[in-house]
Amino acid sequence: MMEQVKVAIVDDHEAVRLGFAESCRAEGLNLVASSPTVDELIASLGSNDCEVVVMDLSLDDGSSVTDNVEKLIATGSAVLIFSIADKPVLMRAALRSGALAIVPKSQPMSHLAEAIKLAAEGAIINNPETSAMIDADSNFKEANLSAREREVLSLYASGLSLKQVAFQLEIKQSSAKEHIDRVRVKYAKLGREAGTKVDLYRRAIEDGIISGDLL
């Protein structure tokens, strides 16, 4: 008898977690953990093995999809996104961070179960529906920010002043301003507004640099 795939789910809706548990039993999957946040899931797993983690794109704890995917991958688990799939920017950020695929919640559980089994095998997972949605997101153009520019933007867009950003990163305030100026130029070249701090806040959310709601 083939060993069941060990799977876990992160979703802030209890009804989704309970429904997933029922579906796992029906599909022959071994559900080893179920939590509303990534941090809680990792804590509950401890040293236990989990081959695949199924995760929603947006969670109520305010965590970013980028951080969540990277944390889960660091535990050795493959990551699948199970979501309404109506936010191309977050979907792109999840895939860029290492998620293997996005399975819309509108699809039958059998599709998710198949994706889980493929992920456990390390196979390539194709989903034309979500791929088309991401490709059709004409408003998204990668800014290709450097690691330092992303770091400065993250702090500045989160509400810190340039002086506070400089202090936290132990750099000169003039250097922090130069980074933000370069960030603005890169976004402007792509036709993405970045003239105000609110604009930068929106760009940072769109690109998965910080978490939050678009204004």
C-alpha positions as CSV (number, residue, x, y, z in Angstrom):
1,M,0.0,0.0,0.0
2,M,1.4,3.4,-1.0
3,E,2.2,5.7,2.0
4,Q,-0.1,8.6,2.3
5,V,1.3,12.1,1.6
6,K,1.7,14.1,4.8
7,V,0.0,17.5,4.3
8,A,-0.9,20.5,6.4
9,I,-3.1,23.6,5.8
10,V,-2.9,27.2,6.8
11,D,-6.1,29.1,6.4
12,D,-7.7,31.7,8.7
13,H,-11.2,30.3,8.1
14,E,-12.1,27.4,10.4
15,A,-14.7,26.1,8.0
16,V,-12.1,25.8,5.2
17,R,-9.8,23.9,7.5
18,L,-12.5,21.5,8.6
19,G,-13.6,21.0,5.0
20,F,-10.0,20.3,4.0
21,A,-9.7,17.7,6.8
22,E,-12.8,15.9,5.5
23,S,-11.5,16.0,1.9
24,C,-8.1,14.6,3.0
25,R,-9.8,11.6,4.5
26,A,-11.7,11.1,1.3
27,E,-8.7,11.5,-0.9
28,G,-6.3,9.3,1.1
29,L,-4.1,12.2,2.4
30,N,-2.6,12.3,5.8
31,L,-3.4,15.7,7.4
32,V,-0.7,16.3,10.1
33,A,-1.5,19.9,11.1
34,S,-4.0,22.6,10.6
35,S,-3.6,26.2,11.7
36,P,-4.8,29.8,11.0
37,T,-1.3,31.2,10.7
38,V,2.1,30.0,9.3
39,D,3.9,30.6,12.6
40,E,1.3,28.5,14.5
41,L,1.6,25.8,12.0
42,I,5.4,25.7,12.2
43,A,5.1,25.6,16.0
44,S,2.6,22.8,16.0
45,L,4.6,20.7,13.6
46,G,7.8,20.9,15.6
47,S,10.1,18.3,14.3
48,N,7.4,16.3,12.6
49,D,7.7,15.8,8.9
50,C,5.3,17.5,6.5
51,E,5.7,17.1,2.7
52,V,3.3,19.7,1.5
53,V,1.7,22.7,3.0
54,V,-1.5,24.2,1.5
55,M,-1.8,27.9,2.3
56,D,-4.2,30.7,1.6
57,L,-2.8,33.8,-0.1
58,S,-4.0,36.4,2.5
59,L,-4.2,35.7,6.2
60,D,-5.8,37.8,9.0
61,D,-2.5,38.1,11.0
62,G,-1.2,40.6,8.4
63,S,1.7,38.5,7.4
64,S,3.0,38.7,3.8
65,V,2.6,35.9,1.3
66,T,6.3,36.2,0.5
67,D,7.4,35.7,4.1
68,N,4.9,32.9,4.6
69,V,6.1,30.9,1.6
70,E,9.7,31.4,2.5
71,K,9.2,30.3,6.1
72,L,7.4,27.1,5.0
73,I,10.0,26.2,2.4
74,A,12.7,26.6,5.0
75,T,11.1,23.8,7.0
76,G,11.5,21.5,4.0
77,S,7.9,21.5,2.9
78,A,6.6,22.1,-0.6
79,V,4.0,24.9,-0.7
80,L,0.8,25.1,-2.7
81,I,-1.5,28.1,-2.6
82,F,-5.2,27.3,-2.2
83,S,-7.1,30.6,-2.7
84,I,-9.9,32.4,-4.4
85,A,-7.2,33.4,-6.8
86,D,-8.5,36.9,-7.5
87,K,-5.2,38.8,-6.7
88,P,-2.7,38.4,-9.5
89,V,-0.1,40.5,-7.7
90,L,-0.1,38.3,-4.6
91,M,-0.3,35.2,-6.8
92,R,2.8,36.3,-8.6
93,A,4.6,37.1,-5.3
94,A,3.8,33.6,-4.0
95,L,5.2,31.9,-7.1
96,R,8.2,34.1,-7.1
97,S,8.9,33.1,-3.5
98,G,8.8,29.4,-4.3
99,A,5.2,28.2,-4.1
100,L,4.8,25.4,-6.7
101,A,1.3,26.2,-7.9
102,I,-1.9,28.1,-7.2
103,V,-5.1,26.0,-7.0
104,P,-8.3,28.1,-7.1
105,K,-10.8,27.3,-4.3
106,S,-13.4,27.2,-7.1
107,Q,-11.9,23.9,-8.4
108,P,-13.0,20.5,-7.1
109,M,-11.0,19.1,-4.1
110,S,-9.8,16.3,-6.4
111,H,-7.8,18.9,-8.3
112,L,-6.1,20.1,-5.1
113,A,-5.5,16.5,-4.0
114,E,-3.8,15.7,-7.3
115,A,-1.7,18.9,-7.0
116,I,-0.7,17.8,-3.5
117,K,0.5,14.4,-4.7
118,L,2.4,15.9,-7.6
119,A,4.1,18.4,-5.2
120,A,5.1,15.6,-2.9
121,E,6.8,13.9,-5.9
122,G,8.6,17.2,-6.9
123,A,6.7,17.2,-10.2
124,I,5.9,20.3,-12.3
125,I,2.3,21.5,-11.8
126,N,0.6,23.3,-14.5
127,N,-2.6,25.3,-14.0
128,P,-3.7,27.1,-17.2
129,E,-6.4,29.0,-15.4
130,T,-4.2,30.8,-12.9
131,S,-1.4,31.2,-15.4
132,A,-3.7,33.1,-17.8
133,M,-4.9,35.3,-14.9
134,I,-1.4,36.3,-13.9
135,D,-0.3,36.9,-17.6
136,A,-3.4,39.0,-18.1
137,D,-2.4,41.3,-15.2
138,S,-1.3,44.2,-17.5
139,N,-0.9,46.6,-14.6
140,F,2.1,44.6,-13.2
141,K,5.6,45.3,-14.4
142,E,8.5,44.1,-12.4
143,A,10.6,47.0,-10.9
144,N,13.7,44.8,-10.3
145,L,14.7,46.6,-7.1
146,S,17.9,45.7,-5.4
147,A,17.9,43.9,-2.0
148,R,18.9,47.2,-0.3
149,E,16.2,49.1,-2.2
150,R,13.6,46.6,-1.2
151,E,14.8,46.8,2.4
152,V,14.6,50.6,2.5
153,L,11.2,50.7,0.7
154,S,9.8,48.1,3.1
155,L,10.6,50.3,6.1
156,Y,9.7,53.6,4.5
157,A,6.4,52.4,3.1
158,S,5.6,50.9,6.5
159,G,5.5,54.3,8.0
160,L,9.0,55.2,9.1
161,S,10.6,58.5,8.2
162,L,13.8,58.6,6.2
163,K,15.7,59.5,9.4
164,Q,14.2,56.4,11.2
165,V,15.0,54.2,8.2
166,A,18.6,55.4,8.2
167,F,18.9,54.8,11.9
168,Q,17.5,51.3,11.8
169,L,19.7,50.3,8.9
170,E,22.7,52.1,10.3
171,I,23.2,54.2,7.1
172,K,23.2,57.9,6.4
173,Q,19.9,59.7,5.9
174,S,21.2,60.9,2.6
175,S,21.8,57.3,1.5
176,A,18.3,56.3,2.5
177,K,16.9,59.2,0.4
178,E,19.1,58.1,-2.5
179,H,17.6,54.6,-2.3
180,I,14.1,55.9,-2.3
181,D,14.8,58.3,-5.1
182,R,16.1,55.3,-7.2
183,V,13.1,53.3,-6.3
184,R,10.8,56.1,-7.5
185,V,12.7,56.4,-10.8
186,K,12.5,52.6,-11.4
187,Y,8.7,52.6,-10.8
188,A,8.2,55.7,-12.9
189,K,10.0,54.2,-15.9
190,L,7.5,51.4,-15.8
191,G,4.5,53.8,-15.7
192,R,3.8,52.9,-12.0
193,E,3.2,56.0,-9.9
194,A,5.6,56.5,-7.1
195,G,5.8,60.2,-6.5
196,T,4.2,60.1,-3.0
197,K,4.6,58.0,0.1
198,V,1.1,56.6,-0.5
199,D,2.1,55.6,-4.0
200,L,5.2,53.8,-2.6
201,Y,3.0,52.1,0.0
202,R,0.8,50.8,-2.8
203,R,3.7,49.6,-5.0
204,A,5.3,47.8,-2.0
205,I,2.1,45.9,-1.3
206,E,1.6,45.1,-5.0
207,D,5.1,43.7,-5.2
208,G,4.8,41.6,-2.0
209,I,7.4,43.7,-0.2
210,I,5.1,44.5,2.7
211,S,1.6,43.2,3.7
212,G,-1.5,45.4,3.9
213,D,-4.6,46.5,2.1
214,L,-4.4,48.7,-1.0
215,L,-5.7,52.2,-0.3
